[in-house]
Amino acid sequence: MQAYIKTAAAFRTAYDRKVLDYEITLESLESLPSTVTILGGDIPRELAGGWLWMADSLFLIAEVSPGEGMTELQLQSPLDAFSRPRIYEPPAEGTTMGAFVIAELADGWRDLTDTVYALPYLELEAEDSIPFVPPTVDDQGFYVLSTYLRTARRDHGLELRFVPDGDKLRITARAAVTGSHTLIAGDGHTELASNTFSRTAVAKVTTVQPVDTGEVDEEGQKIFRTDVVDWYLGLDGSVSSQEPAGRASGSWSVVTVAAKNDAEEAARSVFGKNTETHKVEFWTDFRPGLLDDFRLRLPSGAAFEGQVQAVRKLRGDRRWLCQAGTWPVTLTDKVRKSSGGTYGGSRGSSSQLYAIGDIFITTRAGDPAQLLGYGAWTRIEGCYLYCADTSTPAGTHGGESSHTLTAAELPSDVSVVNPDDLYLTGVRSGTDHNGVASWSGGSVPTKALGSGTPIPLKPRCFSIFVWLRKA
């Protein structure tokens, strides 16, 4: 078997060497390493970051270790070449998932103006019709394309196909085709390599929390009481302070909670770290595809059903080693997947950041269902947010954008004299000792000013988009 080492800058074949030994991951949903040893100890370390083509598969060279007459290469999936964080910008409406990926590869790698990092040899094409689902971003709006690609492959069936063509690298985004297999361990075609199960689970959490009573002692210090609450994990993943009918099994944990924190959230955080793993490895004399469905009858007579998670190849064995089952997964991951939330990053690791009834605020246009990847949202327009009180409960509207003053709202004892009508009317009643006449029964005519135009109540502001999650 031959290995072709290509440069990162130009995709030019720098070395063509015989493979002495290898243990490679051909396909995987995880970033699993591969190792290849090739003939010759003259491969420069500077080729780390370049590419290696062998066994009809492309690899990213992570590390080069020259030795006596041979060189060991540590390899990664080609997806890992696209791990530089990027700011997420929503695509145009109607964009497919593959078209989004291809546009990101073009903008973030092929067409870079910084030629040191540009990959101008990429030839990109999208051939899918998979509806676009946005990546989950971190608190600064960044996401990682390689993480997005792995989740898109697992949850939506989008795959990237890498094909060298001379000094060009064709990358095609397309819908993956999967198969289904019925396997029998020990029948001469399939052999069980390992079957392991492990679980780390907490099923009950007791929170101990100081609570301010609102009272003070003789020295003026606040008086606290201690609240102790039991929280239970249900088989459906629910968390409640009432023991559920379907109660999960596992260990009991006791945690202290600061007075300012929420006890239920603290309990959920503990439950969210639960993990379980069931992993099966088996050899086959044919190469299955990633995420192919299979039913494997074990030597014990039991049957294991799952999907192929990784396909590996080892020198000296003509068979393929398949890994399947459930990899280490937390309860939080399960909630995220079942609720439609997607993709990695700090925000993605907490299932759905916004619950029903939460407010989402942004300066970016677009429905949060597209920006966040979940929920049904109603936009709130033309009003300010107000801290709820008894007169305006949370979730209701109040106030007005302008107001016309009523007579009762005017300052008291206000009248306006019309200068054109400044004369007295009435009956002359006499003259004082200075000869000044006095009158009785008269009045000073007045005239109303203004037109009754409503007063605008809008202060200086900074405009944003505000959405309320409804479902």
C-alpha positions as CSV (number, residue, x, y, z in Angstrom):
1,M,0.0,0.0,0.0
2,Q,1.2,3.5,-0.9
3,A,0.7,6.8,1.0
4,Y,0.8,10.1,-0.8
5,I,1.8,13.1,1.3
6,K,0.4,16.4,0.0
7,T,1.3,20.0,1.1
8,A,-1.2,22.1,3.0
9,A,-0.5,25.2,0.9
10,A,-0.8,23.8,-2.6
11,F,-2.0,20.2,-2.3
12,R,1.1,19.2,-4.2
13,T,2.3,15.6,-3.7
14,A,5.6,16.0,-1.8
15,Y,6.3,12.3,-1.0
16,D,5.0,9.0,-2.3
17,R,6.1,6.3,0.2
18,K,5.4,2.6,1.0
19,V,3.2,2.0,4.1
20,L,4.9,-0.2,6.6
21,D,2.3,-0.3,9.3
22,Y,-1.1,1.4,10.0
23,E,-4.1,1.6,12.3
24,I,-6.5,4.1,10.7
25,T,-10.0,5.3,11.2
26,L,-11.8,5.4,7.8
27,E,-15.0,6.9,9.1
28,S,-16.2,8.1,12.5
29,L,-18.6,10.4,14.3
30,E,-15.9,11.2,16.8
31,S,-12.4,12.7,16.2
32,L,-10.5,9.4,16.5
33,P,-6.8,9.3,15.8
34,S,-5.0,7.2,13.2
35,T,-1.3,6.1,13.0
36,V,0.6,5.3,9.9
37,T,4.3,4.3,9.6
38,I,5.9,4.9,6.1
39,L,9.3,4.0,4.6
40,G,12.0,6.6,5.0
41,G,13.1,8.8,7.9
42,D,13.5,12.0,5.8
43,I,10.0,13.3,6.0
44,P,10.2,16.9,7.3
45,R,8.2,17.8,10.4
46,E,7.0,20.9,8.6
47,L,4.5,18.7,6.7
48,A,2.4,18.5,9.8
49,G,-0.9,20.3,8.8
50,G,-0.7,18.8,5.3
51,W,-2.7,15.9,3.9
52,L,-2.2,12.2,3.4
53,W,-4.1,10.0,0.9
54,M,-4.1,6.2,1.3
55,A,-6.7,3.4,1.2
56,D,-9.0,5.7,-0.8
57,S,-9.3,8.0,2.2
58,L,-8.0,11.4,3.0
59,F,-6.4,12.3,6.4
60,L,-5.1,15.4,8.0
61,I,-1.5,15.1,9.2
62,A,-1.3,16.1,12.9
63,E,2.2,15.1,13.7
64,V,5.4,13.9,11.9
65,S,7.9,11.8,13.8
66,P,10.9,10.8,11.6
67,G,13.0,7.8,12.8
68,E,15.7,5.4,11.6
69,G,14.6,4.5,8.1
70,M,10.9,5.2,8.8
71,T,8.5,8.0,9.8
72,E,5.5,7.7,12.0
73,L,2.5,10.0,11.1
74,Q,-0.3,10.9,13.6
75,L,-3.4,11.5,11.5
76,Q,-6.8,13.0,12.1
77,S,-10.1,13.2,10.2
78,P,-10.0,15.8,7.3
79,L,-13.0,17.5,9.1
80,D,-10.5,18.6,11.7
81,A,-8.8,20.9,9.2
82,F,-11.9,23.1,9.5
83,S,-11.9,23.7,13.3
84,R,-11.1,27.4,13.4
85,P,-14.0,29.1,15.2
86,R,-16.2,31.3,13.0
87,I,-18.9,33.9,13.6
88,Y,-22.2,32.5,12.6
89,E,-24.1,34.5,10.0
90,P,-27.6,33.1,9.1
91,P,-27.8,32.2,5.4
92,A,-30.5,33.2,3.0
93,E,-33.9,31.6,3.3
94,G,-34.1,28.3,1.5
95,T,-30.4,27.5,1.8
96,T,-29.7,23.8,2.2
97,M,-27.4,22.5,4.9
98,G,-24.9,21.4,2.3
99,A,-25.0,24.8,0.6
100,F,-24.3,26.5,3.9
101,V,-21.3,24.3,4.5
102,I,-19.9,24.9,1.1
103,A,-20.3,28.6,1.5
104,E,-18.5,28.5,4.8
105,L,-15.6,26.5,3.3
106,A,-15.3,29.0,0.5
107,D,-15.4,32.1,2.7
108,G,-13.4,30.7,5.7
109,W,-10.7,28.7,3.9
110,R,-10.6,28.8,0.1
111,D,-11.1,32.5,-0.6
112,L,-9.1,33.9,2.3
113,T,-7.0,37.0,1.5
114,D,-4.3,35.8,3.9
115,T,-2.5,33.4,1.5
116,V,-0.6,31.8,4.4
117,Y,-3.9,30.1,5.5
118,A,-5.9,30.0,2.3
119,L,-6.6,26.7,0.6
120,P,-7.1,27.9,-3.0
121,Y,-7.1,24.4,-4.4
122,L,-10.5,23.4,-3.0
123,E,-13.2,22.7,-5.5
124,L,-16.5,22.9,-3.7
125,E,-20.0,21.7,-4.6
126,A,-23.3,21.0,-2.8
127,E,-25.6,18.3,-4.1
128,D,-28.0,18.0,-1.2
129,S,-31.6,19.0,-0.5
130,I,-31.3,18.8,3.3
131,P,-33.2,21.6,5.0
132,F,-30.8,24.0,6.8
133,V,-30.5,23.7,10.6
134,P,-28.3,26.3,12.3
135,P,-25.3,25.5,14.5
136,T,-25.4,26.3,18.2
137,V,-23.1,29.2,18.9
138,D,-21.2,30.2,22.1
139,D,-21.9,33.4,24.0
140,Q,-19.9,35.4,21.6
141,G,-21.7,34.1,18.5
142,F,-18.9,31.6,17.4
143,Y,-19.3,28.1,16.2
144,V,-16.9,25.4,15.0
145,L,-17.5,24.0,11.5
146,S,-16.0,20.5,12.2
147,T,-18.3,20.1,15.2
148,Y,-21.2,21.2,13.1
149,L,-20.3,18.7,10.3
150,R,-20.1,15.7,12.7
151,T,-23.5,16.5,14.2
152,A,-25.0,17.2,10.7
153,R,-23.8,13.8,9.7
154,R,-25.3,12.0,12.7
155,D,-28.6,13.8,13.0
156,H,-29.3,14.9,9.4
157,G,-27.4,12.6,7.1
158,L,-25.1,15.2,5.5
159,E,-21.7,13.9,4.5
160,L,-18.6,15.5,2.9
161,R,-16.8,13.5,0.2
162,F,-13.1,14.2,-0.3
163,V,-11.6,13.3,-3.7
164,P,-8.1,14.4,-4.8
165,D,-7.8,15.4,-8.5
166,G,-4.2,16.1,-9.2
167,D,-3.4,19.3,-7.3
168,K,-7.1,20.0,-6.6
169,L,-9.2,18.7,-3.8
170,R,-12.9,18.2,-4.6
171,I,-15.2,18.4,-1.6
172,T,-18.8,17.5,-2.2
173,A,-21.6,18.0,0.4
174,R,-24.3,15.4,-0.2
175,A,-26.9,13.3,1.5
176,A,-25.3,10.1,2.9
177,V,-26.6,6.7,1.8
178,T,-26.9,4.1,4.6
179,G,-27.6,0.4,4.6
180,S,-28.9,-2.2,7.0
181,H,-27.2,-5.5,8.0
182,T,-28.1,-8.6,10.0
183,L,-25.0,-10.1,11.6
184,I,-24.2,-13.2,13.6
185,A,-21.1,-13.2,15.7
186,G,-19.0,-16.3,15.1
187,D,-20.5,-17.3,11.7
188,G,-17.2,-16.9,9.9
189,H,-18.1,-13.4,8.5
190,T,-18.5,-11.5,11.8
191,E,-16.5,-11.8,15.0
192,L,-17.3,-10.0,18.3
193,A,-14.3,-8.0,19.5
194,S,-15.7,-6.4,22.7
195,N,-19.0,-5.8,24.4
196,T,-18.9,-3.4,27.4
197,F,-21.4,-1.4,29.4
198,S,-20.8,1.2,32.1
199,R,-23.0,3.7,33.9
200,T,-22.5,6.6,36.2
201,A,-25.8,7.8,37.4
202,V,-27.4,9.9,40.2
203,A,-31.1,9.4,40.7
204,K,-31.7,11.5,43.8
205,V,-30.3,14.8,44.9
206,T,-30.8,16.5,48.2
207,T,-30.2,20.2,48.2
208,V,-29.4,22.0,51.4
209,Q,-29.8,25.8,51.2
210,P,-29.9,28.7,53.6
211,V,-33.0,30.9,53.1
212,D,-33.4,34.5,54.3
213,T,-36.3,34.7,56.8
214,G,-36.6,38.4,56.5
215,E,-35.9,38.8,60.2
216,V,-32.8,40.0,62.1
217,D,-31.3,39.0,65.4
218,E,-30.5,41.3,68.3
219,E,-27.2,42.4,66.6
220,G,-29.0,43.3,63.4
221,Q,-27.8,40.2,61.5
222,K,-30.1,38.4,59.0
223,I,-31.7,35.2,60.3
224,F,-31.6,32.3,57.9
225,R,-33.4,29.0,58.0
226,T,-32.1,25.8,56.3
227,D,-34.3,24.3,53.5
228,V,-33.6,20.7,52.7
229,V,-35.4,19.4,49.5
230,D,-35.2,16.0,47.8
231,W,-35.2,16.0,44.0
232,Y,-35.9,12.9,42.0
233,L,-35.0,11.9,38.4
234,G,-37.8,10.3,36.4
235,L,-37.2,7.6,33.8
236,D,-38.4,10.1,31.2
237,G,-35.6,12.6,32.3
238,S,-38.0,14.8,34.3
239,V,-36.8,16.4,37.6
240,S,-39.3,16.9,40.4
241,S,-39.4,17.4,44.2
242,Q,-42.3,14.9,44.2
243,E,-41.3,11.2,43.9
244,P,-42.4,10.2,40.4
245,A,-44.2,6.9,39.5
246,G,-41.4,6.0,37.1
247,R,-38.3,6.7,39.1
248,A,-34.8,6.3,37.7
249,S,-32.3,4.1,39.6
250,G,-28.9,5.3,40.7
251,S,-27.0,6.9,43.5
252,W,-28.0,9.6,46.0
253,S,-26.1,12.9,46.1
254,V,-26.3,15.7,48.7
255,V,-25.2,19.2,47.6
256,T,-25.2,22.6,49.3
257,V,-26.7,25.6,47.4
258,A,-25.9,29.2,48.0
259,A,-28.8,31.4,49.2
260,K,-28.7,33.4,46.0
261,N,-28.9,30.3,43.7
262,D,-31.8,28.2,42.6
263,A,-32.0,24.8,44.3
264,E,-33.8,23.1,41.4
265,E,-31.2,24.3,38.9
266,A,-28.5,23.0,41.2
267,A,-30.2,19.5,41.2
268,R,-30.6,19.5,37.5
269,S,-26.9,20.3,37.1
270,V,-26.0,17.2,39.1
271,F,-28.4,15.0,37.1
272,G,-27.1,16.5,33.9
273,K,-23.7,14.9,34.5
274,N,-25.0,11.4,34.5
275,T,-23.4,9.2,31.8
276,E,-23.9,5.8,30.4
277,T,-21.9,3.9,27.8
278,H,-22.7,0.7,25.9
279,K,-20.0,0.0,23.3
280,V,-19.8,-3.0,20.9
281,E,-16.8,-3.7,18.6
282,F,-16.9,-6.3,16.0
283,W,-15.0,-7.5,12.9
284,T,-16.6,-8.0,9.5
285,D,-15.3,-9.2,6.2
286,F,-17.1,-6.4,4.4
287,R,-16.9,-2.6,4.9
288,P,-20.1,-1.2,6.3
289,G,-21.0,2.5,6.0
290,L,-21.0,5.0,8.8
291,L,-24.4,5.0,10.5
292,D,-25.5,1.8,8.8
293,D,-28.2,0.1,10.9
294,F,-27.3,-3.4,12.1
295,R,-28.7,-6.2,14.2
296,L,-25.9,-8.3,15.8
297,R,-26.7,-11.7,17.4
298,L,-24.2,-12.1,20.2
299,P,-22.7,-15.5,21.3
300,S,-24.9,-15.4,24.4
301,G,-28.0,-15.5,22.1
302,A,-28.9,-11.9,22.9
303,A,-29.3,-9.4,20.0
304,F,-27.7,-5.9,19.9
305,E,-29.3,-3.3,17.5
306,G,-27.6,-0.1,16.7
307,Q,-25.7,2.0,14.1
308,V,-22.1,1.9,13.0
309,Q,-20.3,4.7,14.8
310,A,-16.8,4.2,13.4
311,V,-15.0,2.0,10.8
312,R,-11.3,1.2,11.4
313,K,-8.6,-0.7,9.5
314,L,-5.5,-2.4,10.9
315,R,-2.5,-3.7,9.0
316,G,-2.3,-7.5,8.8
317,D,-6.1,-8.0,9.0
318,R,-8.2,-8.0,5.8
319,R,-11.4,-7.3,7.9
320,W,-12.9,-4.1,9.1
321,L,-13.2,-3.2,12.8
322,C,-16.5,-1.6,13.5
323,Q,-17.4,0.3,16.7
324,A,-21.0,0.9,17.6
325,G,-23.5,1.4,20.4
326,T,-23.9,4.4,22.6
327,W,-20.7,6.4,23.4
328,P,-20.4,8.3,26.7
329,V,-23.4,10.6,26.7
330,T,-24.8,12.8,29.5
331,L,-28.4,13.4,30.4
332,T,-27.9,16.9,29.1
333,D,-26.8,15.6,25.7
334,K,-29.9,13.4,25.6
335,V,-32.2,16.3,26.4
336,R,-30.6,18.5,23.7
337,K,-30.9,15.8,21.0
338,S,-34.5,14.9,21.9
339,S,-35.6,18.6,22.0
340,G,-34.1,19.5,18.7
341,G,-31.2,21.6,20.0
342,T,-28.0,21.1,18.1
343,Y,-24.3,21.4,17.9
344,G,-21.4,22.1,20.0
345,G,-20.1,25.1,21.9
346,S,-20.7,26.4,25.4
347,R,-24.3,27.4,24.7
348,G,-25.1,24.0,23.0
349,S,-23.9,22.1,26.1
350,S,-26.8,23.3,28.2
351,S,-29.6,21.8,26.0
352,Q,-31.8,24.8,25.2
353,L,-30.8,28.0,26.8
354,Y,-34.2,29.6,26.4
355,A,-37.3,27.9,28.0
356,I,-40.9,28.5,27.1
357,G,-41.8,32.0,28.4
358,D,-38.2,33.3,28.1
359,I,-37.3,36.5,26.3
360,F,-34.7,36.5,23.6
361,I,-33.0,39.9,22.8
362,T,-30.7,40.6,19.8
363,T,-29.8,43.1,17.2
364,R,-29.8,40.4,14.5
365,A,-32.8,40.1,12.3
366,G,-34.5,36.8,11.9
367,D,-36.7,34.3,13.8
368,P,-34.9,32.8,16.8
369,A,-36.1,29.4,15.6
370,Q,-33.5,29.9,12.8
371,L,-30.9,31.6,14.9
372,L,-31.0,29.1,17.8
373,G,-32.4,26.0,16.1
374,Y,-35.5,25.4,18.3
375,G,-38.7,26.9,19.7
376,A,-41.7,28.8,18.3
377,W,-41.4,32.6,18.9
378,T,-43.6,35.7,18.9
379,R,-42.0,39.0,18.2
380,I,-42.7,41.9,20.6
381,E,-42.8,45.2,18.8
382,G,-43.3,48.9,19.7
383,C,-43.0,48.7,23.5
384,Y,-40.5,48.7,26.3
385,L,-39.9,45.9,28.8
386,Y,-41.3,46.6,32.3
387,C,-40.7,44.9,35.6
388,A,-44.0,43.2,36.5
389,D,-46.1,44.3,39.4
390,T,-49.7,43.6,40.6
391,S,-51.1,46.2,38.1
392,T,-49.2,44.7,35.1
393,P,-48.5,41.0,35.6
394,A,-45.7,39.3,33.7
395,G,-46.8,38.4,30.1
396,T,-49.3,41.3,29.8
397,H,-49.1,44.6,28.0
398,G,-49.6,48.0,29.6
399,G,-48.9,51.7,29.2
400,E,-49.2,53.9,26.1
401,S,-46.9,55.4,23.5
402,S,-48.5,58.9,23.7
403,H,-51.0,60.6,26.0
404,T,-53.5,63.5,25.7
405,L,-53.8,65.4,29.0
406,T,-57.3,65.7,30.5
407,A,-58.5,68.7,32.4
408,A,-57.9,66.8,35.7
409,E,-54.3,66.3,34.7
410,L,-53.6,70.1,34.2
411,P,-51.9,72.2,36.9
412,S,-54.6,73.8,39.1
413,D,-55.7,77.6,38.8
414,V,-54.4,78.1,35.3
415,S,-56.1,80.6,33.0
416,V,-54.8,82.5,30.0
417,V,-55.8,86.1,29.1
418,N,-56.3,86.8,25.5
419,P,-54.4,90.2,25.0
420,D,-56.9,91.2,22.2
421,D,-59.8,90.9,24.6
422,L,-58.1,92.7,27.6
423,Y,-61.1,94.8,28.8
424,L,-63.5,94.7,31.7
425,T,-67.2,94.1,31.5
426,G,-69.7,94.8,34.3
427,V,-71.3,97.8,36.2
428,R,-69.5,100.8,37.6
429,S,-70.0,100.8,41.3
430,G,-68.2,104.0,42.4
431,T,-64.9,106.0,42.5
432,D,-62.2,105.8,45.2
433,H,-60.5,108.9,46.8
434,N,-58.0,108.9,44.0
435,G,-60.6,109.0,41.3
436,V,-60.2,105.4,40.2
437,A,-63.4,103.7,39.2
438,S,-64.4,100.4,40.7
439,W,-66.6,97.9,39.0
440,S,-68.8,95.0,40.1
441,G,-70.2,92.0,38.3
442,G,-67.5,92.0,35.6
443,S,-65.0,89.5,34.2
444,V,-61.8,89.2,32.3
445,P,-62.3,87.3,29.0
446,T,-59.9,84.3,28.5
447,K,-59.0,82.1,25.5
448,A,-57.8,78.5,25.4
449,L,-54.3,77.8,23.9
450,G,-53.0,74.6,22.3
451,S,-54.6,72.0,20.0
452,G,-54.9,68.9,22.3
453,T,-52.1,67.0,20.4
454,P,-51.1,63.9,22.4
455,I,-47.7,64.1,24.2
456,P,-45.1,61.6,22.9
457,L,-43.8,59.5,25.8
458,K,-40.8,57.9,23.9
459,P,-37.4,58.7,25.6
460,R,-34.1,58.3,23.9
461,C,-33.6,54.6,23.1
462,F,-31.5,51.9,21.4
463,S,-33.6,49.7,19.1
464,I,-33.4,45.9,19.4
465,F,-35.4,42.8,18.4
466,V,-37.3,41.1,21.3
467,W,-38.9,37.7,21.0
468,L,-41.0,35.7,23.4
469,R,-40.7,31.9,23.3
470,K,-44.3,30.4,23.1
471,A,-43.5,26.7,22.4
